[in-house]
Amino acid sequence: MGKTADLTAVQKAIINTLKREGKTQKEISERIGCSQSAVSRHLSGKSVGRKKCGKKRCTTRRGDRTLRKIVEKDRFQTLGDLRKQWTESGVETSRATVHRRVLLNQKQRQKRLTWATEKQHWTVAQWSKVLFSDESKFCMSFGNQGARVWRKTGEKEMPKCLKSSVKYPQSVMVWGAMSAAAQLACQLS
């Protein structure tokens, strides 16, 4: 049962219509699938929207601009280095906050959200037909992925975003998959 802050505009209109027809609050709540108290609060005019969810934002827009300037000076810094410099400039945050603020390209995040939203009402039978797979390359000589570069979309070929590397480092390719039926793992060279 939803709270009053969860009522949509359509649900509120239905509540008003049903009340004009003489329905009781209990009948209205059962009909639209919300709590009786939500119906009561809406009809009495006491329903105000839900306050912002989640923790209060710990950085200001000015602080975020400062971080962007720190990143643009040297794009190959680690999150720890970025956090240290940002703290020195007067902004005290966690490593996770630095990571969220530095992410410049949100396209993949939006694609994942869209994909998940489309499949949020799938049944167990539908999910049992899905196979999730992934592969990763592990470099033996220079770490797994090399240096991280913080850059905006369209800055891929800029000289300040490039670093030289060995053409063919020693590496191992690992592939894995899982489904409702089983898990598979395979090592490729």
Sequence and secondary structure as in RCSB ss.txt:
>XXXX:A:sequence
MGKTADLTAVQKAIINTLKREGKTQKEISERIGCSQSAVSRHLSGKSVGRKKCGKKRCTTRRGDRTLRKIVEKDR
FQTLGDLRKQWTESGVETSRATVHRRVLLNQKQRQKRLTWATEKQHWTVAQWSKVLFSDESKFCMSFGNQGARVW
RKTGEKEMPKCLKSSVKYPQSVMVWGAMSAAAQLACQLS
>XXXX:A:secstr
 B GGG  HHHHHHHHHHHHTT  HHHHHHHHTB HHHHHHHHHT        SS   S HHHHHHHHHHHHH T
T  HHHHHHHHHHTT    HHHHHHHH    HHHHHHHHHHHHTTT  HHHHTT EEEEEEEEESSS SS     
  TT TT GGG     SS  EEEEEEEEESS EEEEEE 
